[in-house]
Amino acid sequence: MPIFSRIVFGAVRWASRKGLREEREVVGGVAEEELDNAEDLENEMRMAARMEGIRGETYAYWYLRCAGYVFIARNFSPRAAKGEIDLIGYDGETLAFIEVRTRTVREGDLSGLPELSVTTDKQRLVVRTAQRFLGERHVKECPCRFDVVAIDNYEGEPPKLRLHKDAFSPHIDHW
């Protein structure tokens, strides 16, 4: 399986050689298909960000497969509860709950690292969602950890990925 993962990751990496965000044709500062109002522009930007996130998760998935992770779930959302975990898989004997954060870096951009956007509130939500996953899937006792994959998406370049294993600890009662 590692050979297959390496081949697919090679294809994903090649496809993302110019970044994870689709380029839009811009003429005279206005997109080719003109947007009617601010709401359309906002929806367009939200959709572009969502697509970039999906591409980032796919990139991270294949990167981690090459690193030996065996995935059992993607985009897990518990029934009737808030929260989502991007990737869940085994790294050896350890079950890893993985949050993927992608950001586009533009020239002169001084915004923070994407991994810093995993706030304490987000960590609590991920831990609660992980607890629900373990309960719903009847996972037996096993070591668990929380990883964060940070992806810097530079325009016109392949993305740069950082894996933070055991990025945070569960600090909620009853873990």
Number of C-alpha atoms within 10 A of each C-alpha: 10 12 9 11 18 16 14 17 21 15 13 17 18 12 13 20 15 17 24 29 21 13 11 9 10 11 9 6 7 10 11 11 10 10 13 8 8 9 10 12 13 12 11 13 12 12 12 15 18 13 15 20 19 16 18 26 23 18 22 27 25 21 21 20 20 20 13 16 20 18 17 11 13 17 14 17 16 18 10 6 10 11 20 17 21 22 22 24 22 17 17 10 10 13 20 24 26 27 25 25 23 26 22 19 18 11 8 6 8 8 10 10 14 18 21 10 12 17 10 11 9 13 19 18 17 23 23 20 21 26 15 18 20 13 12 11 8 9 10 8 7 9 10 18 20 21 20 23 22 24 26 21 23 19 18 13 12 17 23 12 18 14 17 15 14 14 16 16 13 17 11 11 5 6 9
